[in-house]
Amino acid sequence: MSDQRFIIAMGMGNDQYGQDYTKAAARAIEDAIRHSSIPMFDALGLDAAQMRVSVTVGVQEPDKVDCAALAQTLPRGQASVRAVFGGLNVTNPDTGNVLVIASAAVEAFLPKQA
């Protein structure tokens, strides 16, 4: 039995001074889920542990993202995180400081309901 996507949320996060891609990605994920609530679990008697959560984060240097640490921060379901090339780096021409911007898509899936 295949599962079915029922939520997709998008977010953006940044790290202004540390060039920390994991921190920027964590903020993008938090932005994506911060304003959401999923009352259907209680309303329909579903177990949130059945939910599969798939997160894709886009940054300029995906190999610098700790995907396992990010997966641990997700509050419900069975989470996986993957980092891909995307996002944006912006350099301050006066200081040389690089601002790291990440984007995130958080998708939630459940087994098809009868």
ROMAR-242474 format. One record per residue: residue number from 1; x negated, y, z negated of N, C-alpha, C in turn. Coordinates in nm, 2 decimals. Atoms other than C-alpha are relative to their C-alpha. Example, Ala and Ser with C-alpha at 12.3 -4.5 7.8 and 13.67 -1.06 7.14 Angstrom:
<sites>
+-----+--------+--------+--------+--------+--------+--------+--------+--------+--------+
|   k |    npx |    npy |    npz |   capx |   capy |   capz |    cpx |    cpy |    cpz |
+-----+--------+--------+--------+--------+--------+--------+--------+--------+--------+
|   1 |  -0.09 |  -0.12 |   0.00 |  -1.23 |  -0.45 |  -0.78 |  -0.09 |   0.12 |   0.00 |
|   2 |   0.09 |  -0.11 |   0.00 |  -1.37 |  -0.11 |  -0.71 |   0.08 |   0.11 |  -0.08 |
+-----+--------+--------+--------+--------+--------+--------+--------+--------+--------+
</sites>
This chain:
<sites>
+-----+--------+--------+--------+--------+--------+--------+--------+--------+--------+
|   k |    npx |    npy |    npz |   capx |   capy |   capz |    cpx |    cpy |    cpz |
+-----+--------+--------+--------+--------+--------+--------+--------+--------+--------+
|   1 |  -0.08 |  -0.12 |   0.00 |   0.00 |   0.00 |   0.00 |  -0.09 |   0.12 |   0.00 |
|   2 |   0.08 |  -0.13 |  -0.01 |  -0.15 |   0.34 |   0.10 |   0.06 |   0.10 |  -0.09 |
|   3 |  -0.05 |  -0.11 |   0.09 |  -0.13 |   0.65 |  -0.11 |   0.03 |   0.12 |   0.09 |
|   4 |  -0.06 |  -0.12 |  -0.07 |   0.03 |   0.98 |  -0.02 |  -0.05 |   0.12 |  -0.07 |
|   5 |   0.04 |  -0.13 |   0.06 |  -0.11 |   1.33 |  -0.07 |   0.13 |   0.08 |  -0.04 |
|   6 |  -0.11 |  -0.08 |   0.04 |   0.13 |   1.54 |  -0.27 |  -0.04 |   0.14 |  -0.05 |
|   7 |   0.05 |  -0.14 |   0.04 |  -0.09 |   1.84 |  -0.37 |  -0.13 |   0.03 |   0.07 |
|   8 |   0.13 |  -0.05 |  -0.05 |  -0.36 |   2.04 |  -0.20 |   0.00 |   0.15 |  -0.05 |
|   9 |   0.02 |  -0.14 |   0.06 |  -0.49 |   2.35 |  -0.38 |  -0.14 |   0.05 |   0.04 |
|  10 |   0.13 |  -0.05 |  -0.05 |  -0.77 |   2.58 |  -0.26 |  -0.05 |   0.11 |  -0.10 |
|  11 |   0.06 |  -0.10 |   0.09 |  -1.01 |   2.80 |  -0.46 |  -0.13 |   0.05 |   0.04 |
|  12 |   0.12 |  -0.06 |  -0.03 |  -1.31 |   3.01 |  -0.45 |  -0.07 |   0.04 |  -0.13 |
|  13 |   0.08 |  -0.03 |   0.12 |  -1.59 |   3.06 |  -0.71 |  -0.14 |   0.05 |   0.04 |
|  14 |   0.13 |  -0.05 |  -0.03 |  -1.93 |   3.22 |  -0.73 |  -0.09 |   0.00 |  -0.11 |
|  15 |   0.11 |  -0.03 |   0.10 |  -2.26 |   3.25 |  -0.92 |  -0.07 |   0.12 |   0.05 |
|  16 |   0.06 |  -0.13 |  -0.05 |  -2.38 |   3.60 |  -0.90 |  -0.15 |   0.02 |  -0.02 |
|  17 |   0.14 |  -0.02 |   0.03 |  -2.73 |   3.57 |  -1.05 |  -0.09 |  -0.12 |   0.00 |
|  18 |   0.09 |   0.11 |   0.02 |  -2.85 |   3.22 |  -1.09 |  -0.02 |  -0.10 |   0.12 |
|  19 |   0.01 |   0.08 |  -0.12 |  -2.81 |   3.07 |  -0.74 |   0.03 |  -0.15 |  -0.04 |
|  20 |  -0.04 |   0.13 |   0.05 |  -2.64 |   2.77 |  -0.92 |   0.12 |  -0.05 |   0.08 |
|  21 |  -0.10 |   0.05 |  -0.09 |  -2.44 |   2.58 |  -0.66 |   0.11 |  -0.08 |  -0.08 |
|  22 |  -0.10 |   0.08 |   0.08 |  -2.28 |   2.35 |  -0.92 |   0.09 |   0.10 |  -0.08 |
|  23 |  -0.09 |  -0.10 |   0.08 |  -2.16 |   2.65 |  -1.13 |   0.10 |   0.07 |   0.10 |
|  24 |  -0.10 |  -0.06 |  -0.10 |  -2.01 |   2.82 |  -0.82 |   0.11 |  -0.10 |   0.04 |
|  25 |  -0.10 |   0.10 |  -0.04 |  -1.84 |   2.49 |  -0.72 |   0.09 |  -0.02 |  -0.11 |
|  26 |  -0.08 |   0.02 |   0.11 |  -1.71 |   2.44 |  -1.07 |   0.10 |   0.12 |  -0.01 |
|  27 |  -0.09 |  -0.11 |   0.00 |  -1.56 |   2.79 |  -1.06 |   0.10 |   0.00 |   0.11 |
|  28 |  -0.10 |   0.02 |  -0.11 |  -1.40 |   2.72 |  -0.72 |   0.11 |  -0.10 |  -0.03 |
|  29 |  -0.10 |   0.11 |   0.04 |  -1.24 |   2.40 |  -0.85 |   0.09 |   0.05 |  -0.11 |
|  30 |  -0.08 |  -0.06 |   0.10 |  -1.12 |   2.58 |  -1.16 |   0.10 |   0.10 |   0.06 |
|  31 |  -0.09 |  -0.09 |  -0.07 |  -0.97 |   2.85 |  -0.94 |   0.11 |  -0.07 |   0.07 |
|  32 |  -0.10 |   0.08 |  -0.07 |  -0.79 |   2.59 |  -0.74 |   0.10 |  -0.06 |  -0.09 |
|  33 |  -0.09 |   0.07 |   0.09 |  -0.63 |   2.42 |  -1.04 |   0.05 |   0.09 |  -0.11 |
|  34 |  -0.03 |  -0.09 |   0.11 |  -0.60 |   2.71 |  -1.28 |   0.15 |   0.03 |  -0.01 |
|  35 |  -0.14 |  -0.04 |   0.01 |  -0.25 |   2.81 |  -1.19 |   0.10 |  -0.11 |   0.04 |
|  36 |  -0.09 |   0.11 |  -0.04 |  -0.10 |   2.47 |  -1.12 |   0.04 |  -0.08 |  -0.12 |
|  37 |  -0.06 |   0.09 |   0.10 |   0.12 |   2.25 |  -1.33 |   0.07 |  -0.11 |   0.08 |
|  38 |  -0.06 |   0.12 |  -0.07 |   0.24 |   1.90 |  -1.23 |   0.10 |  -0.06 |  -0.10 |
|  39 |  -0.10 |   0.06 |   0.09 |   0.56 |   1.84 |  -1.43 |   0.07 |  -0.13 |   0.05 |
|  40 |  -0.06 |   0.12 |  -0.05 |   0.66 |   1.55 |  -1.20 |  -0.04 |  -0.13 |  -0.07 |
|  41 |   0.04 |   0.12 |   0.07 |   0.47 |   1.30 |  -1.41 |   0.10 |  -0.03 |  -0.11 |
|  42 |  -0.09 |   0.02 |   0.11 |   0.69 |   1.35 |  -1.71 |   0.14 |  -0.01 |   0.06 |
|  43 |  -0.13 |   0.00 |  -0.05 |   1.00 |   1.42 |  -1.50 |   0.04 |  -0.14 |   0.07 |
|  44 |  -0.03 |   0.13 |  -0.07 |   0.97 |   1.09 |  -1.30 |  -0.06 |  -0.12 |  -0.07 |
|  45 |   0.05 |   0.11 |   0.07 |   0.80 |   0.88 |  -1.56 |  -0.12 |  -0.06 |   0.06 |
|  46 |   0.12 |   0.05 |  -0.07 |   0.48 |   0.85 |  -1.36 |  -0.12 |   0.01 |  -0.09 |
|  47 |   0.12 |   0.00 |   0.08 |   0.14 |   0.77 |  -1.51 |  -0.11 |   0.08 |   0.08 |
|  48 |   0.10 |  -0.08 |  -0.07 |  -0.12 |   1.04 |  -1.42 |  -0.13 |  -0.07 |   0.03 |
|  49 |   0.12 |   0.08 |  -0.02 |  -0.39 |   0.77 |  -1.44 |   0.01 |  -0.06 |   0.14 |
|  50 |  -0.02 |   0.06 |  -0.14 |  -0.25 |   0.64 |  -1.10 |  -0.04 |   0.10 |   0.11 |
|  51 |   0.03 |  -0.11 |  -0.09 |  -0.34 |   0.98 |  -0.94 |  -0.14 |  -0.01 |   0.05 |
|  52 |   0.13 |  -0.01 |  -0.06 |  -0.64 |   0.99 |  -0.71 |  -0.02 |   0.15 |   0.03 |
|  53 |   0.03 |  -0.14 |  -0.03 |  -0.80 |   1.34 |  -0.70 |  -0.13 |   0.00 |   0.08 |
|  54 |   0.11 |  -0.01 |  -0.09 |  -1.03 |   1.41 |  -0.41 |  -0.03 |   0.15 |   0.02 |
|  55 |   0.04 |  -0.14 |  -0.01 |  -1.23 |   1.74 |  -0.42 |  -0.11 |   0.01 |   0.10 |
|  56 |   0.10 |  -0.03 |  -0.09 |  -1.43 |   1.88 |  -0.14 |  -0.04 |   0.15 |  -0.03 |
|  57 |   0.06 |  -0.13 |   0.03 |  -1.66 |   2.18 |  -0.22 |  -0.09 |   0.03 |   0.12 |
|  58 |   0.09 |  -0.05 |  -0.11 |  -1.83 |   2.39 |   0.05 |  -0.10 |   0.10 |  -0.05 |
|  59 |   0.10 |  -0.09 |   0.04 |  -2.16 |   2.55 |  -0.03 |  -0.11 |   0.00 |   0.11 |
|  60 |   0.11 |   0.00 |  -0.10 |  -2.47 |   2.65 |   0.18 |  -0.10 |  -0.11 |  -0.02 |
|  61 |   0.09 |   0.11 |   0.03 |  -2.68 |   2.39 |   0.00 |   0.06 |  -0.11 |  -0.07 |
|  62 |  -0.08 |   0.10 |   0.07 |  -2.46 |   2.09 |  -0.07 |  -0.09 |  -0.10 |  -0.09 |
|  63 |   0.09 |   0.09 |   0.08 |  -2.76 |   1.88 |  -0.20 |  -0.03 |   0.05 |  -0.14 |
|  64 |   0.03 |  -0.06 |   0.13 |  -2.79 |   2.12 |  -0.49 |   0.13 |  -0.01 |  -0.10 |
|  65 |  -0.13 |   0.01 |   0.08 |  -2.43 |   2.03 |  -0.62 |   0.00 |  -0.13 |  -0.08 |
|  66 |  -0.01 |   0.12 |   0.08 |  -2.40 |   1.78 |  -0.91 |   0.15 |  -0.04 |   0.00 |
|  67 |  -0.14 |   0.05 |  -0.03 |  -2.08 |   1.61 |  -0.78 |   0.05 |  -0.08 |  -0.12 |
|  68 |  -0.04 |   0.08 |   0.11 |  -2.07 |   1.36 |  -1.07 |   0.04 |   0.08 |  -0.12 |
|  69 |  -0.04 |  -0.09 |   0.11 |  -2.07 |   1.63 |  -1.33 |   0.13 |   0.08 |   0.03 |
|  70 |  -0.12 |  -0.07 |  -0.03 |  -1.80 |   1.82 |  -1.15 |   0.13 |  -0.10 |  -0.01 |
|  71 |  -0.11 |   0.10 |   0.01 |  -1.58 |   1.50 |  -1.13 |   0.04 |  -0.02 |  -0.14 |
|  72 |  -0.03 |   0.02 |   0.15 |  -1.60 |   1.47 |  -1.51 |   0.08 |   0.12 |  -0.05 |
|  73 |  -0.07 |  -0.12 |   0.05 |  -1.44 |   1.82 |  -1.55 |   0.15 |   0.00 |   0.04 |
|  74 |  -0.14 |   0.00 |  -0.05 |  -1.11 |   1.73 |  -1.37 |   0.08 |  -0.07 |  -0.11 |
|  75 |  -0.07 |   0.05 |   0.11 |  -0.84 |   1.68 |  -1.63 |   0.09 |  -0.12 |   0.01 |
|  76 |  -0.09 |   0.11 |  -0.02 |  -0.63 |   1.41 |  -1.48 |  -0.04 |  -0.09 |   0.12 |
|  77 |   0.02 |   0.09 |  -0.12 |  -0.65 |   1.11 |  -1.25 |  -0.14 |  -0.05 |   0.02 |
|  78 |   0.13 |   0.06 |  -0.03 |  -0.94 |   0.93 |  -1.09 |  -0.06 |   0.09 |   0.10 |
|  79 |   0.06 |  -0.11 |  -0.08 |  -1.16 |   1.20 |  -0.95 |  -0.13 |  -0.04 |   0.07 |
|  80 |   0.12 |   0.01 |  -0.07 |  -1.42 |   1.21 |  -0.68 |  -0.03 |   0.14 |   0.06 |
|  81 |   0.04 |  -0.13 |  -0.05 |  -1.61 |   1.52 |  -0.56 |  -0.11 |  -0.02 |   0.10 |
|  82 |   0.10 |   0.01 |  -0.11 |  -1.81 |   1.56 |  -0.24 |  -0.03 |   0.15 |   0.03 |
|  83 |   0.04 |  -0.13 |  -0.04 |  -2.01 |   1.86 |  -0.14 |  -0.04 |   0.00 |   0.15 |
|  84 |   0.02 |  -0.01 |  -0.15 |  -2.03 |   1.97 |   0.23 |  -0.06 |   0.14 |   0.03 |
|  85 |   0.05 |  -0.13 |  -0.04 |  -2.19 |   2.26 |   0.41 |   0.11 |   0.09 |   0.02 |
|  86 |  -0.10 |  -0.10 |  -0.01 |  -1.98 |   2.57 |   0.38 |  -0.03 |   0.11 |  -0.09 |
|  87 |   0.02 |  -0.11 |   0.09 |  -1.93 |   2.86 |   0.15 |  -0.08 |   0.11 |   0.06 |
|  88 |   0.07 |  -0.11 |  -0.05 |  -2.15 |   3.16 |   0.18 |  -0.11 |   0.04 |  -0.10 |
|  89 |   0.10 |  -0.07 |   0.08 |  -2.48 |   3.31 |   0.05 |  -0.01 |   0.14 |   0.05 |
|  90 |   0.01 |  -0.15 |  -0.04 |  -2.50 |   3.69 |   0.04 |  -0.12 |   0.05 |  -0.08 |
|  91 |   0.12 |  -0.06 |   0.06 |  -2.83 |   3.86 |  -0.03 |   0.02 |   0.15 |  -0.02 |
|  92 |   0.00 |  -0.15 |   0.03 |  -2.84 |   4.20 |  -0.20 |  -0.13 |   0.05 |   0.06 |
|  93 |   0.12 |  -0.05 |  -0.07 |  -3.08 |   4.39 |   0.03 |  -0.09 |   0.09 |  -0.09 |
|  94 |   0.08 |  -0.08 |   0.09 |  -3.20 |   4.61 |  -0.26 |  -0.08 |  -0.08 |  -0.10 |
|  95 |   0.07 |   0.08 |   0.10 |  -3.29 |   4.34 |  -0.51 |  -0.05 |  -0.14 |   0.05 |
|  96 |   0.03 |   0.13 |  -0.05 |  -3.31 |   4.02 |  -0.30 |   0.08 |  -0.11 |  -0.07 |
|  97 |  -0.08 |   0.10 |   0.07 |  -3.07 |   3.85 |  -0.54 |   0.10 |  -0.06 |   0.10 |
|  98 |  -0.09 |   0.08 |  -0.08 |  -2.86 |   3.58 |  -0.37 |   0.13 |  -0.03 |  -0.08 |
|  99 |  -0.13 |   0.03 |   0.05 |  -2.49 |   3.56 |  -0.45 |   0.05 |  -0.13 |   0.07 |
| 100 |  -0.05 |   0.13 |  -0.06 |  -2.36 |   3.20 |  -0.40 |   0.15 |  -0.01 |  -0.01 |
| 101 |  -0.15 |   0.01 |   0.00 |  -2.00 |   3.16 |  -0.30 |   0.04 |  -0.14 |   0.05 |
| 102 |  -0.05 |   0.13 |  -0.03 |  -1.83 |   2.82 |  -0.30 |   0.15 |   0.00 |   0.03 |
| 103 |  -0.15 |   0.02 |  -0.02 |  -1.49 |   2.71 |  -0.17 |   0.03 |  -0.14 |  -0.04 |
| 104 |  -0.04 |   0.13 |   0.04 |  -1.30 |   2.41 |  -0.29 |   0.14 |  -0.03 |   0.05 |
| 105 |  -0.13 |   0.05 |  -0.03 |  -1.01 |   2.20 |  -0.18 |   0.02 |  -0.12 |  -0.09 |
| 106 |  -0.03 |   0.11 |   0.10 |  -0.85 |   1.98 |  -0.45 |   0.13 |  -0.07 |   0.05 |
| 107 |  -0.11 |   0.08 |  -0.06 |  -0.62 |   1.71 |  -0.31 |   0.04 |  -0.11 |  -0.11 |
| 108 |  -0.04 |   0.10 |   0.09 |  -0.41 |   1.48 |  -0.53 |   0.09 |  -0.10 |   0.08 |
| 109 |  -0.07 |   0.11 |  -0.07 |  -0.27 |   1.14 |  -0.41 |   0.06 |  -0.09 |  -0.10 |
| 110 |  -0.07 |   0.10 |   0.08 |  -0.03 |   0.89 |  -0.55 |   0.04 |  -0.12 |   0.09 |
| 111 |  -0.05 |   0.11 |  -0.08 |   0.07 |   0.54 |  -0.43 |   0.14 |   0.04 |   0.05 |
| 112 |  -0.13 |  -0.03 |  -0.06 |   0.37 |   0.57 |  -0.20 |   0.11 |  -0.04 |  -0.10 |
| 113 |  -0.11 |   0.03 |   0.09 |   0.69 |   0.58 |  -0.41 |   0.11 |  -0.05 |   0.08 |
| 114 |  -0.11 |   0.06 |  -0.07 |   0.98 |   0.36 |  -0.31 |   0.12 |   0.09 |   0.00 |
+-----+--------+--------+--------+--------+--------+--------+--------+--------+--------+
</sites>
